[in-house]
Each structure stands twice: as structure tokens, then as C-alpha cells.
């Protein structure tokens, strides 16, 4: 269950960042890859 909770937290944070990016200027947007990296993971990390 701990892995599921971690995935849920990452997904929620990513969704919040995506929504926030809509109202930011282009130069102020946080790129998805950089945001994921700031969470201590990357797109290719196997969690299971």
C-alpha cells in the first residue's frame, strides 16, 4: 500500500503543477520533467 500512496501523492502533485502552469507566463512555467525530478524520482524509475 505504501507504493500506491506514493504514486497517488506524485500524481496529485503533478496535476497541481499542470493546473498552476496554465496561469503562469511561459518563462515561469515549471517543466514536467524538472518537477518530477524535484520529487526525487524520474519518469523511468520502476517503483514496483
N, C-alpha and C positions, 0 to 999 in steps of 0.2 A: 504494500500500500504506500510505502514511503516514496517509491519511484513515481507512482501515479500522482501523488501530491506535488512532487517536484515538477512534473510535466504540466500539471494544472497551473501552478504558480508561474512557470515560464510562459505558458500560453496567455494567461491573463495579463502579464506584464507586456508581452509583445503586442497584444491587442490595444492596450492603453497607449503604448508608444505610437502605434499606427494611427490611432484616432488623434492623438496630440499632434502628430506630424501634419495632419490636414490643415491645421490652423497656423503652422509655422511658416516662416519665409524659407525659401529654398536653401539658403546658406545656413539656416538654423536647424534644419531637419536632422534627426539622428538616423543614420543609415541602419537598416535592419541587421546587417552582419556585425557592425560595431556594437549595436545594442545587445545582441545575443552574446557577443564576446564579453561585454561588461557584466553579464550574469554568470560568468565563469564557465561557459560552455561554448560549443560551436555547432554548426548545422550538421556536421558529420559524426559527432560524438554518439557512440552507442551507449544507451542507458540501460538496456535490458541485458 
